């Protein structure tokens, strides 16, 4: 085919790509931002497109020399998204952000680590979340220089489907950190509790290279390393501009290579001084970014050995601000940031969506898959995004199973129930084996009579983390509006536990302590008879219905004598707590209703 015709076809294809939505720009799952942020986010593709976007060219050549095309990507600077979420460290001794890591994970569980500094101390266009792409096609006829088996696989890459959102680290020489179908971005502090006493004089005679290395190093001089030099600008966030210095020493790359580290985009390097000052750098920043070869551990400044605040300085000369400089380098720790999959059991609150905690939202953002009943999925879909729901554990609780299998004997019902619960646990385990973090969403407080407790023993030991939620007990106490533990104690119980412990009920009545009964409405008449054996009939009692649902919650204040009659008048027969005890204040046989 003639070159002129080839150019015309290429031009036509290019125009079509500008007009038509590209095949590789299909809708992808939302991306969450969590961890050390004030406002956890769950952003859909539509949300991301609302940000001001930029365009970058990216050549997708990997360290193993594989090639997946050259594209112009349009997307949002990662820095803009993190600024929206507002990074905020836990209160501590070291409050700068220069030691934070940003972990980006995709749907397949692949994890990439970025440093806070490479996002915020470099121009924002270097790292973006890509939302669409158009290929940069060769303008000449490939048949003149290569055989089809050579050029055709390369050309095919331009027409592949790209998974968005996609992390693009456009500054990297190799594309290994640029992953497709990203689902979560988490800001973490690798050493949140590390604390060092400030020395009278800042000095370290040498430094150690420790952590995930084949050969730990203890370095007191750099004589065994090739010499490098850089000019560095001292322009800090706090003290502003303080001049330019000529630094000499050894490259960080050469030191790490001698220690022997794995080629892993999930690795970070924490560089620390005796006074606790520290900075973090990512593997990609050091080994994939061309500027990584200029990162220097210096032993000379302006042609003199470093004595004050020495003996070694770490210098990242291409940072826009100098706050990641580390004086008196004492330790270079190599850290694998790979996060093992976990099971988060998250309490989402006992009613309206405004009762969910920020901690719960943050942990939901870290999940890859969910275990949830349908109503919770509907209520909190914004925080769950398009991530899949594996199973609903409430399908296997005893009341539901009895309705499904009314003709089974108790023993047979138990066997069927255990079989179903075991299958659900295996589904969760399969997700963990695939490297996915699972979030089990529970009503109220997940440690009090919740649906997931039936599978706890099936889950791997040490993999479960409980995220607390506001219980109906908390919301009910607020609605009662009194000190329900005014006589020193309050006991939370179920009808069965009270029937099995009548002596406990008598002891509580004698001390005037408050009793709170969960799941007791259907047994109220039997309960009232039991309680009257210990408490006087005039003892204040309350029924709290649908606590936490602002539009329908209701408090009915009465006495133990009037409890059954008050319950008979209510339309709600399940979602309610029963309170008995003098701390509820004096009641009467005529109930007081608070909506």
NORCORVEN-V288168 format. One record per backbone hydrogen bond with DSSP energy under -1.0 kcal/mol. NH is the residue of the N-H (numbers start at 0). CO is the residue of the C=O. If there is no record, write none. Layout:
<<NH:CO> <NH:CO>>
//
This chain:
<<5:1> <6:2> <7:3> <8:4> <9:5> <10:6> <11:7> <12:8> <13:9> <14:10> <15:11> <16:12> <17:13> <18:14> <19:15> <24:21> <30:42> <31:182> <32:40> <33:184> <35:186> <36:34> <37:85> <38:84> <40:32> <42:30> <47:43> <48:44> <50:47> <53:74> <55:72> <57:70> <59:68> <60:58> <61:65> <64:61> <67:59> <70:57> <71:133> <72:55> <73:131> <74:53> <75:128> <77:126> <80:76> <81:77> <82:78> <83:79> <84:80> <85:81> <87:35> <99:96> <100:187> <101:113> <102:185> <103:111> <104:183> <105:109> <106:180> <108:105> <111:103> <112:264> <113:101> <115:99> <119:115> <120:116> <125:122> <127:167> <128:75> <129:165> <130:73> <131:73> <133:71> <135:69> <143:140> <144:141> <145:141> <149:146> <150:146> <151:147> <154:150> <155:151> <157:154> <158:155> <159:156> <165:129> <166:178> <167:127> <169:125> <171:168> <172:287> <174:60> <177:174> <178:176> <180:162> <181:164> <182:104> <183:104> <184:31> <185:102> <186:33> <187:100> <193:190> <203:309> <206:218> <207:329> <208:216> <209:331> <211:333> <212:210> <213:259> <214:258> <216:208> <218:206> <224:221> <227:248> <229:246> <231:244> <233:242> <234:232> <235:239> <239:235> <241:233> <244:231> <246:229> <247:299> <248:227> <249:296> <251:294> <254:250> <255:251> <256:252> <257:253> <258:254> <259:255> <263:261> <266:263> <267:334> <268:280> <269:332> <270:278> <271:330> <272:276> <275:272> <278:270> <279:97> <280:268> <282:266> <285:281> <286:282> <287:283> <288:283> <291:288> <292:289> <293:290> <294:291> <295:314> <296:249> <297:312> <298:247> <299:247> <300:303> <301:245> <303:300> <305:298> <309:306> <312:297> <313:325> <314:295> <318:315> <319:120> <321:234> <324:321> <325:313> <327:308> <328:311> <329:271> <330:271> <331:207> <332:269> <333:209> <334:267> <336:265> <342:462> <343:437> <344:464> <345:439> <346:466> <347:441> <351:547> <354:351> <355:352> <360:356> <361:357> <362:358> <363:359> <364:360> <367:436> <368:436> <369:387> <370:438> <371:390> <376:372> <377:373> <378:374> <379:375> <383:379> <384:380> <386:383> <389:369> <394:391> <395:392> <400:396> <401:397> <402:398> <403:399> <404:400> <407:404> <412:408> <413:409> <414:410> <415:411> <416:412> <417:413> <418:414> <419:415> <420:416> <421:417> <422:418> <423:419> <424:420> <425:421> <426:422> <427:423> <428:424> <429:425> <430:426> <431:427> <432:428> <433:429> <434:431> <435:430> <437:341> <438:368> <439:343> <440:370> <441:345> <443:348> <447:444> <454:451> <457:454> <458:455> <462:459> <464:342> <466:344> <474:470> <475:471> <476:472> <477:473> <478:474> <479:475> <480:476> <483:481> <485:482> <487:484> <490:513> <492:515> <497:493> <498:494> <499:495> <504:500> <505:501> <506:502> <507:503> <508:504> <509:505> <510:506> <512:507> <513:488> <514:579> <515:490> <516:577> <517:492> <523:520> <526:522> <527:523> <528:524> <529:525> <530:526> <531:527> <533:530> <534:530> <538:535> <540:557> <541:578> <542:555> <543:576> <544:553> <545:574> <548:545> <551:548> <552:548> <553:544> <554:593> <555:542> <556:591> <557:540> <559:538> <560:536> <565:561> <566:562> <567:563> <568:564> <575:573> <576:543> <577:516> <578:541> <579:514> <580:539> <583:580> <584:581> <591:556> <593:554>>
//
